[in-house]
Amino acid sequence: QDRCITYYLEFLLPVVLFGKRDFNCEFIGITNDNVDMSVDSFKNCLIPILKNFGIDGINIEIKKRGLYPQGGGLVSINVPIVKSLESISLTDEGKVKKVRGIAYSCNVNPTLATRMIDMIRNVLNDYLPDVWIHCDHYKKDRGGQSKGYGVSIVAETSTESLI
């Protein structure tokens, strides 16, 4: 109840990847907090990295967003089984070429997420032109039990590494 859904997914994912059957499950709880990786970062950063290992077809869908402390989020995950992993080399991190992200708000005024996007773009557009941040507003039942807002940003480098 106190930890984010990704806290459990981090150790569960390697186990279910090599299971006997595809893994399909729904998790109820906290989707975003200030301790663990958010579901957005997990989906937009870790899953593309796993594709480099030859793991394709992992699907994560945020059906309800639940913020700390009360949670109430609902996340659906589908993981196919894999037979083997491909090797990768991450020796050159490259230079940042684009930034992607999601600004979310739950049961608060949606202009808060819009203001976050504007401020982030004001800072980052001085350094690189390719900045795209999606605004995602949840209200009533889809917003979970706690009010709040936040942002998850992922930078892609010239060598296709994700930060």
Backbone as a chain_set.jsonl record, in Angstrom:
{"seq": "QDRCITYYLEFLLPVVLFGKRDFNCEFIGITNDNVDMSVDSFKNCLIPILKNFGIDGINIEIKKRGLYPQGGGLVSINVPIVKSLESISLTDEGKVKKVRGIAYSCNVNPTLATRMIDMIRNVLNDYLPDVWIHCDHYKKDRGGQSKGYGVSIVAETSTESLI", "coords": {"N": [[0.824, -1.192, 0.0], [2.073, 1.169, 0.573], [3.982, 1.532, -1.368], [4.893, 2.192, -4.788], [3.361, 0.821, -7.746], [5.294, 0.033, -9.591], [7.431, -0.707, -8.025], [6.938, -3.328, -7.364], [6.735, -4.423, -9.904], [9.335, -4.247, -10.867], [10.851, -6.378, -9.786], [9.212, -8.468, -10.451], [8.965, -8.576, -13.229], [11.392, -9.734, -14.521], [11.017, -12.383, -13.697], [8.524, -13.242, -14.773], [9.035, -12.997, -17.471], [10.414, -15.249, -18.291], [8.635, -17.263, -17.899], [6.132, -19.928, -18.14], [3.819, -19.261, -19.454], [2.193, -16.47, -21.117], [2.02, -13.408, -19.326], [-0.582, -11.777, -17.831], [-2.01, -9.197, -16.099], [-3.644, -7.124, -13.632], [-2.884, -4.342, -11.673], [-3.564, -2.719, -8.626], [-3.2, 0.334, -7.01], [-0.659, 2.666, -6.044], [0.401, 4.794, -8.576], [2.167, 6.857, -9.038], [4.708, 8.287, -7.163], [7.087, 9.861, -4.91], [9.237, 8.252, -4.383], [9.628, 5.735, -5.737], [10.179, 4.551, -9.145], [8.037, 5.975, -11.538], [4.997, 4.786, -13.1], [4.795, 5.826, -15.638], [7.488, 6.443, -16.314], [8.522, 3.868, -16.2], [7.131, 2.685, -18.294], [7.849, 4.311, -20.512], [10.612, 4.366, -20.561], [11.999, 2.026, -19.517], [10.728, -0.145, -20.874], [11.25, 0.362, -23.71], [14.048, -0.007, -23.56], [14.179, -2.71, -22.946], [13.302, -3.706, -25.37], [15.595, -3.537, -26.902], [16.945, -5.753, -26.049], [15.626, -7.705, -27.37], [13.124, -8.244, -26.461], [9.911, -8.016, -27.089], [6.608, -6.691, -27.256], [5.641, -6.163, -24.725], [3.122, -4.692, -22.903], [1.836, -1.91, -21.295], [-0.758, -0.368, -19.637], [-2.23, 2.476, -18.336], [-5.007, 2.608, -16.595], [-6.355, 3.88, -14.541], [-5.159, 6.589, -12.681], [-3.265, 6.711, -9.746], [-2.26, 8.576, -7.1], [0.245, 9.116, -4.55], [-0.825, 9.72, -1.217], [-2.939, 7.886, -1.053], [-3.451, 6.322, -3.292], [-5.193, 4.179, -5.461], [-4.958, 3.76, -8.125], [-5.023, 2.026, -11.321], [-3.442, -0.347, -13.17], [-2.78, -2.078, -16.098], [-0.99, -4.848, -17.275], [0.687, -6.641, -19.797], [2.724, -9.292, -20.565], [4.756, -11.01, -22.746], [6.175, -14.335, -23.058], [9.683, -15.109, -23.248], [12.303, -16.703, -25.043], [15.062, -16.365, -25.19], [17.628, -13.866, -24.636], [18.929, -11.051, -26.414], [22.246, -9.797, -26.853], [23.526, -6.59, -25.89], [25.289, -3.482, -26.41], [26.28, -0.885, -24.459], [28.179, 1.317, -24.532], [28.646, 3.886, -25.466], [27.113, 6.783, -24.639], [26.136, 8.951, -26.095], [24.726, 12.096, -27.336], [22.116, 14.178, -26.11], [19.233, 14.238, -28.058], [16.474, 14.481, -28.286], [13.556, 15.148, -26.292], [11.0, 13.622, -24.497], [7.838, 13.399, -22.864], [5.385, 13.253, -20.185], [2.928, 15.147, -18.696], [0.917, 15.116, -15.926], [-2.239, 15.417, -14.279], [-4.378, 15.037, -11.515], [-7.578, 15.163, -10.438], [-7.372, 17.885, -9.962], [-7.042, 21.318, -11.032], [-6.707, 21.357, -14.533], [-5.004, 23.179, -15.742], [-2.675, 23.294, -14.309], [-0.995, 21.208, -15.182], [-0.586, 22.09, -17.779], [0.782, 24.477, -17.315], [3.126, 23.432, -16.206], [4.202, 22.143, -18.457], [4.681, 24.352, -20.125], [6.676, 25.723, -18.646], [8.748, 23.807, -18.586], [9.292, 23.549, -21.307], [10.16, 26.171, -21.811], [12.65, 26.16, -20.542], [14.048, 23.9, -21.663], [13.912, 24.261, -24.469], [15.831, 26.147, -25.038], [18.104, 24.67, -25.3], [17.684, 22.417, -26.946], [15.733, 21.696, -29.861], [13.745, 19.743, -30.139], [11.369, 18.998, -28.256], [8.795, 17.411, -26.687], [5.944, 17.192, -24.841], [3.326, 15.5, -23.453], [0.049, 16.274, -22.316], [-1.881, 15.053, -19.719], [-4.878, 14.601, -18.248], [-6.683, 13.546, -15.472], [-9.832, 12.925, -14.081], [-12.337, 12.747, -11.522], [-13.44, 9.46, -11.123], [-11.34, 8.239, -12.592], [-9.135, 9.524, -11.675], [-8.109, 8.524, -9.339], [-7.673, 8.335, -5.729], [-6.291, 10.375, -4.502], [-5.367, 13.833, -4.73], [-3.37, 15.653, -7.089], [-0.407, 16.428, -9.051], [2.096, 16.046, -11.627], [5.159, 15.292, -13.443], [6.769, 13.34, -15.964], [9.729, 12.773, -17.559], [11.643, 11.797, -20.387], [14.74, 11.503, -21.919], [16.116, 11.088, -25.135], [19.031, 9.9, -26.675], [21.634, 10.466, -29.173], [22.589, 7.948, -29.751], [20.454, 6.375, -29.34], [20.007, 5.764, -26.689], [18.258, 5.868, -23.587], [17.433, 8.234, -21.137]], "CA": [[0.0, 0.0, 0.0], [2.922, 2.342, 0.664], [4.93, 1.597, -2.478], [4.349, 2.324, -6.137], [3.176, -0.433, -8.48], [6.548, -0.343, -10.259], [8.29, -1.357, -7.037], [6.675, -4.757, -7.499], [6.999, -4.827, -11.285], [10.779, -4.33, -11.1], [11.339, -7.731, -9.52], [8.303, -9.443, -11.046], [9.156, -8.633, -14.675], [12.342, -10.771, -14.949], [10.495, -13.717, -13.401], [7.449, -13.621, -15.695], [9.55, -13.055, -18.842], [10.857, -16.613, -18.594], [7.613, -18.178, -17.411], [5.562, -20.903, -19.072], [2.723, -18.633, -20.202], [2.155, -15.015, -21.105], [1.577, -12.853, -18.049], [-1.578, -10.709, -17.946], [-2.416, -8.897, -14.734], [-3.989, -5.746, -13.304], [-2.406, -3.94, -10.356], [-4.275, -1.588, -8.023], [-2.358, 0.974, -6.005], [-0.045, 3.953, -6.338], [1.095, 4.828, -9.868], [3.187, 7.897, -9.007], [5.108, 8.831, -5.868], [8.408, 10.468, -4.986], [10.236, 7.277, -3.96], [9.865, 4.723, -6.762], [9.981, 4.923, -10.546], [6.613, 6.06, -11.869], [4.547, 3.887, -14.163], [5.122, 6.484, -16.904], [8.917, 6.221, -16.579], [8.665, 2.432, -16.453], [6.586, 2.417, -19.624], [8.508, 5.075, -21.571], [12.066, 4.241, -20.516], [12.445, 0.645, -19.337], [10.193, -1.034, -21.918], [12.074, 0.486, -24.918], [15.361, -0.609, -23.329], [13.995, -4.157, -23.063], [13.198, -4.034, -26.799], [16.964, -3.734, -27.389], [17.312, -7.123, -25.701], [14.802, -8.608, -28.156], [11.861, -8.476, -25.767], [8.919, -7.158, -27.738], [5.227, -7.044, -26.977], [5.205, -5.789, -23.379], [2.134, -3.617, -22.983], [1.402, -1.366, -20.006], [-1.819, 0.623, -19.821], [-2.698, 3.119, -17.106], [-6.456, 2.775, -16.701], [-6.644, 4.903, -13.538], [-3.925, 7.058, -12.052], [-3.395, 6.821, -8.298], [-1.115, 9.261, -6.518], [0.529, 8.924, -3.133], [-0.677, 8.559, -0.352], [-4.074, 6.961, -1.026], [-3.427, 5.432, -4.445], [-6.432, 4.004, -6.207], [-4.656, 3.603, -9.548], [-5.219, 0.715, -11.931], [-2.506, -0.531, -14.274], [-2.856, -3.381, -16.747], [0.277, -5.204, -17.915], [0.741, -7.885, -20.568], [4.121, -9.619, -20.826], [4.921, -12.297, -23.416], [7.347, -15.099, -22.629], [10.832, -15.054, -24.158], [13.164, -17.889, -24.991], [16.435, -15.932, -24.942], [17.871, -12.435, -24.745], [20.017, -10.626, -27.292], [23.217, -8.97, -26.148], [23.6, -5.204, -26.333], [26.465, -2.755, -25.965], [25.939, 0.481, -24.058], [29.436, 1.965, -24.182], [28.604, 5.298, -25.848], [25.794, 7.316, -24.294], [25.704, 9.906, -27.108], [24.25, 13.408, -26.898], [20.656, 14.258, -26.091], [18.687, 14.793, -29.297], [15.068, 14.83, -28.115], [12.971, 14.927, -24.976], [9.585, 13.282, -24.514], [7.352, 13.292, -21.503], [3.96, 13.338, -19.906], [2.547, 15.927, -17.522], [-0.387, 14.607, -15.517], [-2.926, 16.031, -13.139], [-5.471, 14.193, -11.026], [-8.577, 15.817, -9.592], [-7.018, 19.29, -9.742], [-7.223, 22.123, -12.232], [-5.815, 20.872, -15.595], [-4.03, 24.184, -16.155], [-1.409, 23.031, -13.623], [-0.167, 20.401, -16.092], [-0.234, 22.95, -18.908], [1.813, 25.392, -16.837], [4.37, 22.661, -16.099], [4.719, 21.944, -19.81], [5.219, 25.635, -20.584], [7.932, 26.009, -17.94], [9.76, 22.846, -19.042], [9.665, 23.936, -22.676], [10.939, 27.41, -21.733], [14.024, 25.828, -20.169], [14.696, 22.942, -22.563], [13.997, 24.74, -25.858], [17.081, 26.883, -25.201], [19.183, 23.722, -25.537], [17.368, 21.539, -28.066], [14.432, 22.073, -30.416], [12.783, 18.644, -30.203], [10.811, 18.732, -26.94], [7.359, 17.157, -26.798], [5.404, 16.695, -23.578], [1.885, 15.273, -23.547], [-0.727, 16.648, -21.13], [-2.819, 13.985, -19.403], [-5.675, 15.004, -17.095], [-7.619, 12.544, -14.967], [-10.774, 13.513, -13.135], [-13.31, 11.886, -10.84], [-13.048, 8.08, -10.848], [-10.066, 7.881, -13.227], [-8.071, 10.265, -11.021], [-7.684, 7.901, -8.094], [-8.202, 8.841, -4.476], [-5.518, 11.523, -4.045], [-5.196, 14.926, -5.673], [-1.976, 16.003, -7.324], [0.069, 16.582, -10.423], [3.517, 15.768, -11.764], [5.667, 15.157, -14.801], [7.77, 12.308, -16.215], [10.446, 13.178, -18.771], [12.651, 10.866, -20.862], [15.581, 12.069, -22.972], [16.708, 10.11, -26.042], [20.315, 10.393, -27.166], [21.955, 10.175, -30.576], [22.823, 6.507, -29.859], [19.172, 5.786, -28.979], [19.925, 5.454, -25.266], [17.213, 6.628, -22.9], [17.824, 8.714, -19.821]], "C": [[0.865, 1.252, 0.0], [3.827, 2.53, -0.541], [4.19, 1.663, -3.812], [4.248, 0.935, -6.801], [4.476, -0.901, -9.116], [7.55, -0.971, -9.308], [8.146, -2.873, -7.151], [6.971, -5.263, -8.904], [8.491, -5.009, -11.556], [11.33, -5.721, -10.816], [10.453, -8.791, -10.159], [8.58, -9.639, -12.542], [10.199, -9.674, -15.119], [11.836, -12.193, -14.714], [9.469, -14.146, -14.448], [7.92, -13.669, -17.146], [9.926, -14.472, -19.249], [9.884, -17.654, -18.054], [7.129, -19.139, -18.48], [4.486, -20.299, -19.95], [2.887, -17.123, -20.188], [1.558, -14.544, -19.784], [0.632, -11.691, -18.311], [-2.124, -10.453, -16.55], [-2.802, -7.425, -14.611], [-3.551, -5.478, -11.863], [-3.195, -2.724, -9.893], [-3.359, -0.992, -6.958], [-1.866, 2.336, -6.45], [0.684, 3.868, -7.674], [2.229, 5.834, -9.89], [3.438, 8.321, -7.565], [6.515, 9.395, -6.004], [9.528, 9.527, -4.555], [10.603, 6.331, -5.097], [9.697, 5.303, -8.16], [8.483, 4.95, -10.838], [6.264, 5.072, -12.962], [4.864, 4.494, -15.532], [6.586, 6.27, -17.273], [9.185, 4.757, -16.903], [8.252, 2.106, -17.885], [7.419, 3.078, -20.729], [10.022, 4.954, -21.587], [12.506, 2.769, -20.46], [11.96, -0.28, -20.451], [10.947, -0.868, -23.242], [13.482, -0.092, -24.749], [15.266, -2.13, -23.452], [13.834, -4.591, -24.517], [14.575, -4.236, -27.416], [17.466, -5.14, -27.09], [16.498, -8.16, -26.482], [13.485, -8.954, -27.501], [10.848, -7.497, -26.33], [7.524, -7.619, -27.336], [4.771, -6.754, -25.562], [4.279, -4.59, -23.503], [1.714, -3.212, -21.572], [0.39, -0.277, -20.285], [-2.254, 1.156, -18.461], [-4.191, 3.389, -17.28], [-6.962, 3.829, -15.718], [-5.316, 5.305, -12.921], [-4.166, 7.231, -10.559], [-2.14, 7.418, -7.698], [-0.963, 8.925, -5.044], [-0.234, 9.971, -2.333], [-1.78, 7.515, -0.493], [-4.136, 6.02, -2.22], [-4.744, 5.383, -5.185], [-6.209, 3.86, -7.696], [-4.879, 2.182, -10.014], [-4.342, 0.626, -13.162], [-2.631, -1.956, -14.786], [-1.526, -3.651, -17.447], [0.149, -6.562, -18.59], [2.196, -8.129, -20.951], [4.183, -10.969, -21.53], [6.142, -13.032, -22.866], [8.447, -14.935, -23.674], [11.663, -16.31, -23.976], [14.607, -17.511, -24.655], [16.527, -14.421, -25.112], [19.013, -12.173, -25.727], [20.979, -9.766, -26.478], [23.207, -7.557, -26.73], [24.879, -4.584, -25.795], [26.065, -1.315, -25.681], [27.201, 1.218, -23.629], [29.452, 3.453, -24.502], [27.206, 5.838, -25.568], [25.27, 8.314, -25.316], [25.284, 11.236, -26.506], [22.733, 13.444, -26.996], [20.166, 14.911, -27.367], [17.213, 15.144, -29.196], [14.599, 14.46, -26.715], [11.485, 14.664, -25.156], [9.114, 13.166, -23.074], [5.848, 13.355, -21.408], [3.785, 14.141, -18.619], [1.132, 15.508, -17.162], [-0.939, 15.42, -14.352], [-4.131, 15.17, -12.795], [-6.341, 14.982, -10.061], [-8.17, 17.221, -9.149], [-7.25, 20.03, -11.056], [-6.24, 21.672, -13.323], [-4.804, 21.911, -16.068], [-2.694, 24.01, -15.432], [-0.468, 22.223, -14.513], [0.288, 21.237, -17.281], [0.863, 23.932, -18.514], [3.151, 24.683, -16.673], [5.007, 22.481, -17.466], [5.348, 23.232, -20.323], [6.561, 25.942, -19.934], [9.055, 25.078, -18.395], [10.233, 23.215, -20.444], [10.48, 25.227, -22.685], [12.403, 27.136, -21.412], [14.699, 24.973, -21.246], [14.83, 23.431, -24.005], [15.211, 25.635, -26.094], [18.239, 25.96, -25.581], [18.933, 22.772, -26.698], [15.947, 21.819, -28.55], [13.354, 20.994, -30.316], [12.325, 18.242, -28.803], [9.303, 18.571, -27.102], [6.878, 16.527, -25.504], [3.884, 16.663, -23.696], [1.214, 15.658, -22.233], [-1.82, 15.598, -20.914], [-3.572, 14.35, -18.131], [-6.67, 13.906, -16.738], [-8.545, 13.224, -13.978], [-11.742, 12.451, -12.631], [-12.759, 10.484, -10.635], [-11.688, 7.706, -11.44], [-8.879, 8.571, -12.566], [-7.593, 9.663, -9.715], [-8.256, 8.601, -6.875], [-7.461, 10.059, -3.942], [-5.433, 12.58, -5.138], [-3.713, 15.181, -5.884], [-1.661, 16.136, -8.79], [1.562, 16.303, -10.444], [3.898, 15.614, -13.221], [6.701, 14.032, -14.837], [8.414, 12.627, -17.556], [11.508, 12.135, -19.094], [13.411, 11.543, -21.998], [16.159, 10.935, -23.81], [17.982, 10.696, -26.635], [20.541, 9.988, -28.621], [22.26, 8.698, -30.804], [21.604, 5.704, -29.44], [19.14, 5.243, -27.55], [18.848, 6.327, -24.644], [17.683, 6.981, -21.496], [16.569, 9.179, -19.105]], "O": [[0.448, 2.29, -0.514], [4.393, 3.61, -0.711], [3.036, 1.252, -3.936], [4.973, 0.008, -6.44], [4.738, -2.103, -9.175], [8.437, -1.701, -9.749], [9.129, -3.607, -7.045], [7.409, -6.4, -9.078], [8.872, -5.836, -12.384], [12.201, -6.194, -11.547], [10.909, -9.912, -10.386], [8.444, -10.749, -13.058], [9.907, -10.445, -16.033], [12.193, -13.107, -15.457], [9.523, -15.266, -14.955], [7.277, -14.312, -17.975], [9.775, -14.853, -20.41], [10.269, -18.792, -17.784], [7.654, -19.161, -19.592], [4.259, -20.765, -21.067], [3.615, -16.567, -19.366], [0.699, -15.207, -19.204], [1.02, -10.716, -18.955], [-2.634, -11.362, -15.894], [-2.346, -6.587, -15.388], [-3.809, -6.273, -10.96], [-3.461, -1.811, -10.675], [-2.815, -1.707, -6.116], [-2.569, 3.068, -7.147], [1.497, 2.966, -7.881], [3.163, 5.689, -10.678], [2.509, 8.669, -6.837], [7.075, 9.404, -7.1], [10.664, 9.969, -4.38], [11.786, 6.149, -5.385], [9.152, 6.392, -8.339], [7.749, 4.05, -10.429], [7.143, 4.579, -13.669], [5.166, 3.768, -16.478], [6.894, 5.951, -18.421], [9.986, 4.449, -17.785], [8.928, 1.356, -18.589], [7.666, 2.465, -21.768], [10.66, 5.401, -22.541], [13.307, 2.333, -21.287], [12.726, -1.121, -20.922], [11.268, -1.88, -23.866], [14.049, -0.614, -25.709], [16.166, -2.767, -23.999], [14.189, -5.716, -24.868], [14.719, -5.02, -28.354], [18.322, -5.659, -27.806], [16.666, -9.362, -26.275], [12.796, -9.872, -27.947], [10.921, -6.295, -26.076], [7.298, -8.807, -27.106], [3.631, -7.061, -25.213], [4.622, -3.592, -24.137], [1.297, -4.044, -20.766], [0.645, 0.632, -21.075], [-2.601, 0.394, -17.558], [-4.587, 4.289, -18.022], [-7.886, 4.581, -16.028], [-4.454, 4.463, -12.671], [-5.162, 7.832, -10.154], [-1.066, 6.821, -7.782], [-1.913, 8.507, -4.381], [-0.273, 11.11, -2.799], [-1.586, 6.367, -0.094], [-4.825, 5.002, -2.153], [-5.336, 6.415, -5.497], [-7.172, 3.838, -8.462], [-4.92, 1.249, -9.212], [-4.477, 1.423, -14.09], [-2.594, -2.915, -14.015], [-0.996, -2.778, -18.134], [-0.417, -7.503, -18.033], [2.828, -7.284, -21.584], [3.72, -11.97, -20.984], [7.033, -12.418, -22.28], [8.171, -14.657, -24.841], [11.714, -16.896, -22.894], [15.294, -18.233, -23.933], [15.626, -13.784, -25.657], [19.939, -12.974, -25.851], [20.573, -9.09, -25.533], [22.917, -7.36, -27.91], [25.478, -5.091, -24.847], [25.57, -0.614, -26.563], [27.289, 1.693, -22.497], [30.195, 4.209, -23.876], [26.232, 5.406, -26.184], [24.057, 8.51, -25.4], [25.465, 11.472, -25.312], [22.144, 12.809, -27.87], [20.614, 15.998, -27.729], [16.735, 16.009, -29.93], [15.163, 13.589, -26.052], [10.797, 15.387, -25.876], [9.901, 12.869, -22.176], [5.139, 13.492, -22.406], [4.407, 13.854, -17.596], [0.241, 15.544, -18.01], [-0.202, 16.016, -13.565], [-4.812, 14.646, -13.676], [-5.886, 15.411, -9.001], [-8.579, 17.685, -8.085], [-7.612, 19.426, -12.065], [-5.04, 21.611, -13.06], [-3.834, 21.554, -16.736], [-1.677, 24.527, -15.895], [0.724, 22.521, -14.588], [1.424, 21.104, -17.738], [1.776, 24.189, -19.299], [4.198, 25.26, -16.965], [6.217, 22.646, -17.617], [6.436, 23.203, -20.898], [7.489, 26.378, -20.615], [10.191, 25.519, -18.569], [11.43, 23.196, -20.73], [11.403, 25.362, -23.488], [13.294, 27.799, -21.944], [15.801, 25.294, -21.69], [15.775, 23.048, -24.694], [15.586, 25.861, -27.245], [19.245, 26.419, -26.123], [19.879, 22.362, -27.37], [15.064, 22.138, -27.754], [12.166, 21.306, -30.402], [12.825, 17.273, -28.232], [8.619, 19.472, -27.589], [7.344, 15.457, -25.114], [3.247, 17.672, -23.999], [1.754, 15.396, -21.158], [-2.59, 15.297, -21.827], [-2.979, 14.405, -17.054], [-7.401, 13.406, -17.593], [-8.102, 14.006, -13.137], [-11.927, 11.402, -13.249], [-11.701, 10.332, -10.024], [-10.956, 6.923, -10.834], [-7.731, 8.24, -12.865], [-6.743, 10.251, -9.045], [-9.212, 9.369, -6.981], [-7.947, 10.717, -3.022], [-5.427, 12.259, -6.326], [-2.899, 14.96, -4.987], [-2.523, 15.978, -9.654], [2.218, 16.322, -9.403], [3.071, 15.783, -14.118], [7.417, 13.804, -13.862], [7.726, 12.737, -18.571], [12.193, 11.641, -18.199], [12.808, 12.088, -22.923], [16.636, 9.938, -23.268], [18.005, 11.856, -27.048], [19.741, 9.264, -29.214], [22.197, 8.233, -31.942], [21.698, 4.499, -29.209], [18.339, 4.362, -27.237], [18.568, 7.417, -25.141], [18.245, 6.156, -20.775], [16.643, 9.633, -17.963]]}, "num_chains": 1, "name": "protein.A"}
